[in-house]
Amino acid sequence: MSRELAQQAKDLCDAGKAEDAWAIAEKLMGESPHAANPVILASFCAWKMKRYPLAYQLGLRGTHLAPHESTAWLNLGIAAQEMWLCEEAELAYKAAFRLSKTDGERGMSKMNLAALYIDTGRFAEAEKTSREALKFSPDNPKAKANLGFGLLGQRKWEGWDWYSYSLGLASRVKMQYAGEAPWDGTPGLTVSLYGEQGLGDELSFASMLPEALRDCGKVILDCDAKLAGLFKRSFPQAKVYGTRWARAKDGVKWAEEDWRVDASLALGELGKFYRTMDADFTGEPYLVADPERRLMWKALFERIAKPKIGLAWTGGIPQTGERFRTLSLEQLYPLLSSIPARWVSLQYKDAAKEIAEFKTKHADVDIVQYGFGTLTSDYDDTAALVAELDLVICIQTAVAHLCGALGKDCWVLLPKYSQFRYGYKGETIPWYKSLKVFRQRSLQDWNGPMGEVQMALNKRYPQAVAA
């Protein structure tokens, strides 16, 4: 295989031109169909194109053709991890490390293994493996970010010092508005704070805004458009713009004076100033739902003489472990039928068809979807609905953060592979007082936590059970 062409393909991948790189890899495979290096290159290109099943199959082929080549095993591990084939990924990364010939290869293998441990909630192992990766690659920002998440997952709050290294990687955008420096905590400045990652992250990290508003002269909050109304009401001292996803486009409308910022910072980075010990987490609510929309829901629910319980049974996307954060209504039937209640769908995707099919089979369960409360572009609608419910039961998803931020009682069915905020043990988490966690003990086995939730529900509503 031409080294020049292979390097050209890798450079194209790094430049975001993976399709062009794939054309080179495919050509090289056609010229040498039984050679290992073109297949290994093709696996890397397929991963960059986010064609993960293809990357995985090419990764397997690469390890068969070159079983002693570290890069072949590394590519297989990366593709397997993207498909949440976690045991395969772990074995592949360990093989890549054993076969490594350079410190760069050793550091890369350990870095990816640490990322896998974070994805699977093995935070102590992630910390250990990240430190090993940094011995081989001391300047690798991904290894430093992994160390941060490994520490935070164990409630070792010095992890915030490493969190900043996650900015600028993958989906975590690092913003700069007017050539300003990152905020270093200096009081009295005009600071732009911006969200990163998903709605759940923005909702959770907003818990640190009251302290930032106290210390900054002025805060400009750049958030997801869905959250703008909710944040404007909850943080009236801040200047809120729902322009997070529009920042790279023309026509973003900010007031002229708001472009003159002294510093900026991602919301999550506030942790290094305001969440450095357990006592810093008050767990108190900090968001305020729209009182007029709440009145509408209150009027509706007053006519229903039984508990009104919110329900969200799926969360995430394939890349964030959706299949481990997904239940079916059929799986939930023993819980839903255990007490007479009005079950209110809090799904962020339209569940009308699924609900209708379920009710055809189980007419004894009263479950409804109010699309005007959950399927809108304004999260204020959902917040008002949640605020008027009696309880929420959900999988690990953004609704849990909304409940905690509003102070609404919420029981979270937590998969074994959970996110760093939930840690690895305990029924509570420091972020929110109103959340109770029911942890899965074995992967994909929901019987334990489901039974615990059902017992707690029957205890909470004994009159409903008796009826």
For each residue, the residues with C-beta under 8 A, 3 or more apart:
1: 5 6 28 32 35 37 38 41
2: 5 6 28
3: 6 7
4: 7 8
5: 1 2 8 9 24 27 28
6: 1 2 3 9 10 24 28 37 41
7: 3 4 10 11
8: 4 5 11 12 21 24
9: 5 6 12 13 21 22 24 25 41 45
10: 6 7 13 14 21 41 44
11: 7 8 14 15
12: 8 9 15 17 18 20 21 24
13: 9 10 16 17 18 21 44 45 48
14: 10 11
15: 11 12
16: 13
17: 12 13 20 21
18: 12 13 21 22 45 48 49
19: 22 23 49
20: 12 17 23 24
21: 8 9 10 12 13 17 18 24 25 45 48
22: 9 18 19 25 26 42 45 46 49
23: 19 20 26 27
24: 5 6 8 9 12 20 21 27 28 41
25: 9 21 22 28 29 38 41 42 44 45
26: 22 23 29 30 42
27: 5 23 24 30 31
28: 1 2 5 6 24 25 31 32 35 37 38 41 42
29: 25 26 32 33 35 38 39 42
30: 26 27 33
31: 27 28 38
32: 1 28 29 35 38
33: 29 30
34: 65
35: 1 28 29 32 38 39 65
36: 39 40 62 65 66 69 72
37: 1 6 28 40 41 66
38: 1 25 28 29 31 32 35 41 42
39: 29 35 36 42 43 58 61 62 65
40: 36 37 43 44 58 62 66 69 71 72 75
41: 1 6 9 10 24 25 28 37 38 44 45
42: 22 25 26 28 29 38 39 45 46 58
43: 39 40 46 47 55 58 59 61 62 72 75 76 79
44: 10 13 25 40 41 47 48 55 75
45: 9 13 18 21 22 25 41 42 48 49
46: 22 42 43 49 51 52 54 55 58 79
47: 43 44 50 51 52 55 75 78 79 82
48: 13 18 21 44 45
49: 18 19 22 45 46
50: 47
51: 46 47 54 55
52: 46 47 55 56 79 82 83
53: 56 57 83
54: 46 51 57 58
55: 43 44 46 47 51 52 58 59 75 78 79 82
56: 52 53 59 60 76 79 80 82 83 85
57: 53 54 60 61
58: 39 40 42 43 46 54 55 61 62 75 79
59: 43 55 56 62 63 72 75 76 77 78 79 80 92
60: 56 57 63 64 76
61: 39 43 57 58 64 65
62: 36 39 40 43 58 59 65 66 69 72 75 76
63: 59 60 66 67 69 72 73 76 92 95
64: 60 61 67
65: 34 35 36 39 61 62 72
66: 36 37 40 62 63 69 72
67: 63 64 72
68: 99
69: 36 40 62 63 66 72 73 99
70: 73 74 96 97 99 100 101 105 109
71: 40 74 75 96 105
72: 36 40 43 59 62 63 65 66 67 69 75 76
73: 63 69 70 76 77 92 93 95 96 99
74: 70 71 77 78 92 93 96 105 108 109 112
75: 40 43 44 47 55 58 59 62 71 72 78 79
76: 43 56 59 60 62 63 72 73 79 80 88 92
77: 59 73 74 80 81 88 89 90 92 93 96 109 112 113 116
78: 47 55 59 74 75 81 82 89 112
79: 43 46 47 52 55 56 58 59 75 76 82 83
80: 56 59 76 77 83 85 86 88 89 92
81: 77 78 84 85 86 89 112 115 116 119
82: 47 52 55 56 78 79 319
83: 52 53 56 79 80
84: 81 119 318 321 323 324
85: 56 80 81 88 89
86: 80 81 89 90 116 119 120 417
87: 90 91
88: 76 77 80 85 91 92
89: 77 78 80 81 85 86 92 93 116
90: 77 86 87 93 94 113 116
91: 87 88 94 95
92: 59 63 73 74 76 77 80 88 89 95 96
93: 73 74 77 89 90 96 97 109 110 112 113 116
94: 90 91 97 98 109 113
95: 63 73 91 92 98 99
96: 70 71 73 74 77 92 93 99 100 105 108 109 112
97: 70 93 94 100 106 109 110 113
98: 94 95
99: 68 69 70 73 95 96
100: 70 96 97 105 106 109
101: 70 105
102: 105 106
103: 106 107 136 137
104: 107 108 136 137
105: 70 71 74 96 100 101 102 108 109
106: 97 100 102 103 109 110 136 137
107: 103 104 110 111 133 134 135 136 137 140 143
108: 74 96 104 105 111 112 133 137
109: 70 74 77 93 94 96 97 100 105 106 112 113
110: 93 97 106 107 113 114 129 130 132 133 136 143
111: 107 108 114 115 130 133 137 140 142 143 146
112: 74 77 78 81 93 96 108 109 115 116
113: 77 90 93 94 97 109 110 116 117 129 133
114: 110 111 117 118 125 126 129 130 133 143 146 147 150
115: 81 111 112 118 119 126 142 146
116: 77 81 86 89 90 93 112 113 119 120
117: 113 114 120 122 123 125 126 129 150
118: 114 115 121 122 123 126 146 149 150 153 420
119: 81 84 86 115 116 321 417
120: 86 116 117 416 417
121: 118 153 416 417 418 419 422 424
122: 117 118 125 126 424
123: 117 118 126 127 149 150 151 152 153 154 420 423 424
124: 127 128 150 154 424
125: 114 117 122 128 129 150
126: 114 115 117 118 122 123 129 130 146 147 149 150 153
127: 123 124 130 131 147 150 151 154 156
128: 124 125 131 132 150
129: 110 113 114 117 125 126 132 133 146 150
130: 110 111 114 126 127 133 134 143 144 146 147 150
131: 127 128 134 135 147
132: 110 128 129 135 136
133: 107 108 110 111 113 114 129 130 136 137 140 143 146
134: 107 130 131 137 138 140 143 144 147
135: 107 131 132 138
136: 103 104 106 107 110 132 133
137: 103 104 106 107 108 111 133 134 140 143
138: 134 135
139:
140: 107 111 133 134 137 143 144
141: 144 145 165 168 169
142: 111 115 145 146 165 169
143: 107 110 111 114 130 133 134 137 140 146 147
144: 130 134 140 141 147 148 162 165
145: 141 142 148 149 162 163 165 166 169
146: 111 114 115 118 126 129 130 133 142 143 149 150
147: 114 126 127 130 131 134 143 144 150 151 159 162
148: 144 145 151 152 159 160 161 162 163 165 166
149: 118 123 126 145 146 152 153 159 163 166 420
150: 114 117 118 123 124 125 126 127 128 129 130 146 147 153 154 159
151: 123 127 147 148 154 156 157 158 159 162
152: 123 148 149 155 156 157 159 160 163 271 420 421
153: 118 121 123 126 149 150 159 420 423 424
154: 123 124 127 150 151 423 424
155: 152 278 423 430
156: 127 151 152 159
157: 151 152 160 271 275 276 277 278 280
158: 151 161 162 276
159: 147 148 149 150 151 152 153 156 162 163
160: 148 152 157 163 269 271 272 275 276
161: 148 158 164 272
162: 144 145 147 148 151 158 159 165
163: 145 148 149 152 159 160 166 268 269 271 272
164: 161 167 182 266 269 272
165: 141 142 144 145 148 162 169
166: 145 148 149 163 169 172 268
167: 164 172 173 174 196 266 269
168: 141 172 173 174
169: 141 142 145 165 166 172
170:
171: 196 197
172: 166 167 168 169 196 197 266
173: 167 168 194 196
174: 167 168 266
175: 192 194 222 247 264 266
176: 179 180 264
177: 180 192 259 261 264
178: 259 260 261
179: 176
180: 176 177 192 261 262 263 264
181: 184 263
182: 164 263 264 265 269
183: 186 189 191 216 262 263 264 265 269
184: 181 263
185: 215 273
186: 183 189 263
187: 215 216 217
188: 215 216 217
189: 183 186 216 217 218 262 263
190: 216 217 218 219 220 260 261 262 263
191: 183 212 216 218 219 220 261 262 263 264 265
192: 175 177 180 219 220 221 222 261 263 264 265
193: 209 212 219 220 221 222 264 265 266 267 270
194: 173 175 221 222 223 244 264 265 266 267
195: 201 202 205 222 223 224 227 244 266 267
196: 167 171 172 173 201 202 266 267 268
197: 171 172 200 201 202
198: 201 202 398
199: 202 203 224 226 227 379 398 401
200: 197 203 204 397 398 400 401
201: 195 196 197 198 204 205 267 268
202: 195 196 197 198 199 205 206 223 224 227 267
203: 199 200 206 227 287 398 401 402 405
204: 200 201 207 401 404 405 421 431
205: 195 201 202 208 267 268 270 271
206: 202 203 209 231 234 235 267 286 287 405
207: 204 210 286 405 431
208: 205 211 212 267 270 271 273 274 275
209: 193 206 212 213 219 221 235 238 267 270 286
210: 207 213 214 235 286
211: 208 214 215 270 273 274
212: 191 193 208 209 215 216 219 270 273 274
213: 209 210 216 219 235 237 238
214: 210 211
215: 185 187 188 211 212
216: 183 187 188 189 190 191 212 213 219
217: 187 188 189 190
218: 189 190 191 239
219: 190 191 192 193 209 212 213 216 235 237 238 239
220: 190 191 192 193 238 239 240 241 254 258 261
221: 192 193 194 209 231 235 238 239 240 241
222: 175 192 193 194 195 241 243 244 247
223: 194 195 202 227 228 231 240 241 242 244
224: 195 199 202 227 228 242 244 245
225: 228 242 243 244 245 246 377
226: 199 242 377 378 379
227: 195 199 202 203 223 224 230 231 242 379
228: 223 224 225 231 232 240 241 242
229: 232 233 290 378 379 380
230: 227 233 234 287 288 289 290 379 380 383
231: 206 221 223 227 228 234 235 238 240 287
232: 228 229 235 236 238 240
233: 229 230 236 288 290 380
234: 206 230 231 286 287 288
235: 206 209 210 213 219 221 231 232 238 240
236: 232 233
237: 213 219
238: 209 213 219 220 221 231 232 235
239: 218 219 220 221 255 258
240: 220 221 223 228 231 232 235
241: 220 221 222 223 228 252 254 258
242: 223 224 225 226 227 228
243: 222 225 246 247 252 253 254
244: 194 195 222 223 224 225 247
245: 224 225
246: 225 243 249 251 252
247: 175 222 243 244 252
248:
249: 246 252
250:
251: 246
252: 241 243 246 247 249
253: 243
254: 220 241 243 258 259
255: 239 258 259
256: 259
257: 260
258: 220 239 241 254 255 261
259: 177 178 254 255 256
260: 178 190 257
261: 177 178 180 190 191 192 220 258 264
262: 180 183 189 190 191
263: 180 181 182 183 184 186 189 190 191 192
264: 175 176 177 180 182 183 191 192 193 194 261
265: 182 183 191 192 193 194 269 270
266: 164 167 172 174 175 193 194 195 196 269
267: 193 194 195 196 201 202 205 206 208 209 270
268: 163 166 196 201 205 271
269: 160 163 164 167 182 183 265 266 272
270: 193 205 208 209 211 212 265 267 273 274 275
271: 152 157 160 163 205 208 268 274 275 276
272: 160 161 163 164 269 275 276
273: 185 208 211 212 270 276
274: 208 211 212 270 271 280
275: 157 160 208 270 271 272 280 281
276: 157 158 160 271 272 273 280
277: 157 280
278: 155 157 281 430
279:
280: 157 274 275 276 277
281: 275 278 430 431
282:
283: 404 430 431 432 433 434
284: 407 433
285: 404 405 406 407 434
286: 206 207 209 210 234 405
287: 203 206 230 231 234 383 402 405 406
288: 230 233 234
289: 230 293 294 380 383 384 386 387 406
290: 229 230 233 293 294 380 383 384
291: 294 295
292: 295 296
293: 289 290 296 297 380 381 384 385
294: 289 290 291 297 298 384 387 388
295: 291 292 298 299
296: 292 293 299 300 384
297: 293 294 300 301 373 384 385 387 388
298: 294 295 301 302 388
299: 295 296 302 303
300: 296 297 303 304
301: 297 298 304 308 342 388 389
302: 298 299
303: 299 300
304: 300 301 308 342
305:
306: 340 341 342 366 464
307: 339 341 342 390 391 461 464
308: 301 304 341 342 344 388 389 390
309: 341 342 343 344 389 390 391 392 393
310: 343 344 345 346 385 386 389 391 392 393 394 399
311: 332 336 343 344 345 346 367 392 393 394
312: 315 345 346 347 348 392 393 394 395 397 399
313: 326 327 328 329 332 347 394 395
314: 322 325 326 327 347 349 395 397
315: 312 322 325 326 394 395 396 397 398
316: 320 321 322 325 396 397
317: 320 322
318: 84 322 323
319: 82
320: 316 317 325
321: 84 119 316 324 325 415 417
322: 314 315 316 317 318 325 326
323: 84 318 326
324: 84 321 415 416 417 443 444
325: 314 315 316 320 321 322 395 396 397 415
326: 313 314 315 322 323 395
327: 313 314 331 332 395 413 446
328: 313 331 332
329: 313 332 333 336 354 355 358 367
330: 333 358
331: 327 328 446 450
332: 311 313 327 328 329 335 336 450
333: 329 330 336 337 362 365
334: 337 338 450 454
335: 332 338 393 450 453 454 457
336: 311 329 332 333 341 343 362 365 367
337: 333 334 362 364 365
338: 334 335 454 457 458 465
339: 307 457 458 461 464 465
340: 306 366 464 467
341: 306 307 308 309 336 366 461 464
342: 301 304 306 307 308 309 366 368
343: 309 310 311 336 365 366 367 368
344: 308 309 310 311 367 368 369 370 385 389
345: 310 311 312 351 355 367 368 369 370 374
346: 310 311 312 374 382 385 386 392 394 399
347: 312 313 314 350 351 369 374
348: 312 374 375 397 398 399
349: 314 375
350: 347 353 369 371 375
351: 345 347 354 355 369
352: 355 356 369 371
353: 350 356 357
354: 329 351 357 358
355: 329 345 351 352 358 359 367 368 369
356: 352 353 359 360
357: 353 354 360 361
358: 329 330 354 355 361 362 365 367
359: 355 356 362 363 365 367
360: 356 357 363
361: 357 358
362: 333 336 337 358 359 365
363: 359 360
364: 337
365: 333 336 337 343 358 359 362
366: 306 340 341 342 343
367: 311 329 336 343 344 345 355 358 359
368: 342 343 344 345 355
369: 344 345 347 350 351 352 355 374
370: 344 345 373 374 385
371: 350 352 374 375 376
372: 375 376 381
373: 297 370 376 381 382 384 385
374: 345 346 347 348 369 370 371 381 382 385
375: 348 349 350 371 372
376: 371 372 373 379 381 382
377: 225 226
378: 226 229 381
379: 199 226 227 229 230 376 382 383 402
380: 229 230 233 289 290 293 383 384
381: 293 372 373 374 376 378 384 385
382: 346 373 374 376 379 385 386 399 402
383: 230 287 289 290 379 380 386 387 402 406
384: 289 290 293 294 296 297 373 380 381 387 388
385: 293 297 310 344 346 370 373 374 381 382 388 389
386: 289 310 346 382 383 389 392 399 402 403 406 408
387: 289 294 297 383 384 406 408
388: 294 297 298 301 308 384 385
389: 301 308 309 310 344 385 386 392 408
390: 307 308 309 409
391: 307 309 310 408 409 410 411 460
392: 309 310 311 312 346 386 389 399 400 403 408 409 410 411
393: 309 310 311 312 335 410 411 413 453 457
394: 310 311 312 313 315 346 397 399 400 403 410 411 412 413
395: 312 313 314 315 325 326 327 412 413 415
396: 315 316 325 400 412 413 414 415 418 419 422
397: 200 312 314 315 316 325 348 394 400
398: 198 199 200 203 315 348 401 402
399: 310 312 346 348 382 386 392 394 402 403 410
400: 200 392 394 396 397 403 404 410 412 435
401: 199 200 203 204 398 404 405 431 432
402: 203 287 379 382 383 386 398 399 405 406 408
403: 386 392 394 399 400 406 408 409 410 432 434 435
404: 204 283 285 400 401 407 408 410 431 432 433 434 435
405: 203 204 206 207 285 286 287 401 402 432
406: 285 287 289 383 386 387 402 403 434
407: 284 285 404 433 434
408: 386 387 389 391 392 402 403 404 434
409: 390 391 392 403 434 436
410: 391 392 393 394 399 400 403 404 432 434 435 436
411: 391 392 393 394 435 436 437 438 453 456
412: 394 395 396 400 422 435 436 437 438
413: 327 393 394 395 396 438 440 446 449 450 453
414: 396 418 422 437 438 439 440 449
415: 321 324 325 395 396 418 440 443
416: 120 121 324 439 440 441 442 443
417: 86 119 120 121 321 324 443
418: 121 396 414 415 422 423 424 439
419: 121 396 422
420: 118 123 149 152 153 423
421: 152 204 429 431
422: 121 396 412 414 418 419 429 437
423: 123 153 154 155 418 420 426 429
424: 121 122 123 124 153 154 418
425: 439
426: 423 429 437
427: 436 437 438
428: 433 435 436 437
429: 421 422 423 426 432 435 437
430: 155 278 281 283
431: 204 207 281 283 401 404 421 435
432: 283 401 403 404 405 410 429 435
433: 283 284 404 407 428
434: 283 285 403 404 406 407 408 409 410
435: 400 403 404 410 411 412 428 429 431 432
436: 409 410 411 412 427 428 456
437: 411 412 414 422 426 427 428 429
438: 411 412 413 414 427 449 450 452 453
439: 414 416 418 425 449
440: 413 414 415 416 443 444 445 446 448 449
441: 416 445 448 449
442: 416 445 448
443: 324 415 416 417 440
444: 324 440
445: 440 441 442 448
446: 327 331 413 440 449 450
447: 450 451
448: 440 441 442 445 451 452
449: 413 414 438 439 440 441 446 452 453
450: 331 332 334 335 413 438 446 447 453 454
451: 447 448 454 455
452: 438 448 449 455 456
453: 335 393 411 413 438 449 450 456 457
454: 334 335 338 450 451 457 458
455: 451 452 458 459
456: 411 436 452 453 459 460
457: 335 338 339 393 453 454 460 461
458: 338 339 454 455 461 462 465
459: 455 456 462
460: 391 456 457
461: 307 339 341 457 458 464 465
462: 458 459 465 466
463: 466 467
464: 306 307 339 340 341 461 467
465: 338 339 458 461 462
466: 462 463
467: 340 463 464
